[in-house]
Amino acid sequence: MIKASCPTCGRVEEYTPDEGDLKVAEERGVASISFNHGDHIFVVFFDVGGRVRRTTVLKVVARPVSVPRPAEAKPVRTPEERAKVAPPMPFDDLCSLLGEKLAMMLIALISGARVVLASSSLDLARSVCSTVRELVKPVEVLVEEALGPDELRSALGGPGGVVITEHTSLIEVGEAPSHVAIVDLEVPVKLSRKERKGLRVMLKALKKARGLRDEATKVAFIRSKALRLRTLMEKALAILGEVDRIGETAFKRKIDPAITPEELDALYFALERFMGIDVSKRVIRGPAEFVLKL
């Protein structure tokens, strides 16, 4: 059993990790549990031995109570208003909380994809969203909330950005479209071999960033990686918009002669996973590429 005292209100929390928690802690080094303390969320990070490694407190964002309006009169909020949902959390805490799911979320947002972020604590999800949004700047990320399964079903078909919802709503809705990335803070994830290959460049960047000295340097490092991948993605889409097929050698040369194999893997993964582009038919590899007329 783990036991920790909240530094904000002094409340002592006790929790017995289950098998899922211990598996996460073994894979990531730490697992986490969050407690709702009314005006703040107390998050405890613990290792596989049940020892508390660190804690953090997230302020709950108060929202004014308003009288519901007809759907046609619903006020339109700017992207900035939708994004300012909660204060960000420390980078290391974000990495510990999401694990490999963070790499998937970053690549999805860089690609302009739709991401569903689910949690039993909406304020925890809001804080995660605010932090991730900081990591991908200057890429603009629209944020909305879908409360209840009906709202979530409608939101799944929307444009790129983040949809914050409850864990229970996600469970009730079930499967989402294949181009939507699902990040459920309540469920550990194990990447497939294909996913790991496509996300390797970001997984390595996150690991390296955690070893840097201060918060600002960590954030700046991930931003530079995100911007680099975004630039490569835009060039790749422009090229594929001009030709039906292209050899991989020419494709790499036109994007950036200095593109690395891991960056190329990330591009292929994002193009297929989030944009529905069959890379095997559009980018010709091997001996066949040399017979193409470019």
Secondary structure, DSSP 8 states (H G I E B T S, - for coil): -EEEE-TTT--EEEE---HHHHHHHHHHS-EEEEEE-SSEEEEEEE-TTS-EEEEEEEE-----------GGG-----HHHHH-SS----HHHHHHHHTTHHHHHHHHHHTT-EEEEEES-HHHHHHHHHHHHHHTTTS---EEE--SHHHHHHHTTS-SEEEEEEHHHHHHH----TTSEEEETTS-----HHHHHHHHHHHHHHHHHHTSSSHHHHHHHHHHHHHHHHHHHHHHHHHHTT-S-EEHHHHHHHH-TT--HHHHHHHHHHHHHHH---HHHHEE-GGGGGGS--
